[in-house]
Amino acid sequence: MGGLDKDMGILALSGIFIVFLVLTLIAGVVALFRRLDDRWQAAEARAKEAAVEKEPTIDATTLVIIAAACATVAGGRFRVRRIRRLLSPRQRRTPWSAQGRLTLQGSHVVERSKHNR
């Protein structure tokens, strides 16, 4: 029976070796993904900082048209303080985000003033 014990020992050691080899491989892949994610996050942060420093590209005519459209919908005069893009043109619009945006915008009901009826 000495040969059977030797074969079982070799099988157990090779199993342990394979398990540690696979765990090392998984740890390497996770480290690689983390490194790639850190680079991606750093690139996004740099792009965001560059976008903040960039001059706005909206011209006066577009600003007047947007203000007029808002005044028509809301009825009355007011000042447009900020115009910002909600989604990047490169970003995909999902049904989930579209539904959320519709719900949010629908909750902001603007009532017309009594003298404009």
NORHUVEN-V881629 format. One record per residue. RES is the residue in one letter. PHI is phi in degrees with one decimal (none if undefined). BURIAL is b if it has 16 or more other C-alpha atoms within 10 Angstrom, else e. D_FIRST is the distance of its C-alpha to the first C-alpha in Angstrom with 1 decimal. Layout:
res = {RES	RES}
phi = {PHI	PHI}
burial = {BURIAL	BURIAL}
d_first = {D_FIRST	D_FIRST}
This chain:
res = {M	G	G	L	D	K	D	M	G	I	L	A	L	S	G	I	F	I	V	F	L	V	L	T	L	I	A	G	V	V	A	L	F	R	R	L	D	D	R	W	Q	A	A	E	A	R	A	K	E	A	A	V	E	K	E	P	T	I	D	A	T	T	L	V	I	I	A	A	A	C	A	T	V	A	G	G	R	F	R	V	R	R	I	R	R	L	L	S	P	R	Q	R	R	T	P	W	S	A	Q	G	R	L	T	L	Q	G	S	H	V	V	E	R	S	K	H	N	R}
phi = {none	-64.7	-69.1	-69.3	-65.2	-66.7	-65.1	-67.0	-65.2	-64.6	-63.3	-65.4	-65.4	-67.9	-63.6	-63.1	-61.8	-64.3	-61.2	-67.6	-64.7	-66.6	-62.8	-64.2	-63.1	-63.6	-62.8	-65.8	-65.8	-63.2	-64.0	-64.1	-63.3	-64.8	-63.5	-64.3	-66.0	-62.2	-64.6	-64.3	-63.2	-65.1	-64.8	-64.7	-64.7	-64.1	-65.6	-66.3	-63.9	-66.8	-69.2	-68.4	-77.3	-73.1	-70.4	-63.8	-104.5	-82.6	-93.6	-65.6	-63.3	-63.1	-61.6	-65.6	-65.2	-64.7	-63.5	-67.2	-64.1	-64.6	-65.7	-66.6	-70.7	-85.1	74.3	127.0	-104.9	-163.9	-107.6	-85.9	-89.5	-152.0	-126.3	-140.0	-79.6	-76.9	-129.5	-69.1	-62.7	-84.3	-83.6	-74.7	-96.8	-99.8	-58.8	-63.0	-69.7	-65.1	-64.5	-62.6	-66.8	-63.7	-63.4	-64.5	-69.3	-70.6	-78.4	-96.1	-85.2	-104.5	-88.3	-75.1	-70.9	-68.2	-79.2	-93.9	-79.2}
burial = {e	e	e	e	e	e	e	e	e	e	e	e	e	e	e	e	e	e	e	e	e	e	e	e	e	e	e	e	e	e	e	e	e	e	e	e	e	e	e	e	e	e	e	e	e	e	e	e	e	e	e	e	e	e	e	e	e	e	e	e	e	e	e	e	e	e	b	b	e	b	e	e	e	e	e	e	e	e	e	e	e	e	e	e	e	e	e	e	e	e	e	e	e	e	e	e	e	e	e	e	e	e	e	e	e	e	e	e	e	e	e	e	e	e	e	e	e}
d_first = {0.0	3.8	5.4	5.3	6.6	8.9	10.2	11.0	12.7	14.6	15.6	16.8	18.7	20.2	21.3	22.9	24.6	26.0	27.3	29.1	30.4	31.9	33.3	34.9	36.3	37.8	39.3	40.9	42.4	43.7	45.2	46.8	48.4	49.7	51.3	52.9	54.1	55.6	57.5	58.7	59.9	61.7	63.4	64.5	65.9	67.8	69.2	70.3	72.0	73.8	74.9	76.4	78.4	79.6	83.1	83.4	84.4	86.4	90.1	93.1	93.9	90.4	90.7	94.1	92.8	89.9	92.2	94.6	92.0	90.7	94.3	94.9	91.9	92.3	96.1	97.7	97.5	94.7	93.0	89.8	87.8	84.6	83.3	79.6	77.3	74.8	72.3	71.8	72.8	69.4	67.6	66.7	68.3	66.0	67.3	65.9	67.9	71.0	70.9	70.6	73.5	75.6	75.0	75.9	79.0	80.0	80.0	82.6	85.7	88.9	91.9	95.2	98.0	100.8	103.6	101.9	101.7}
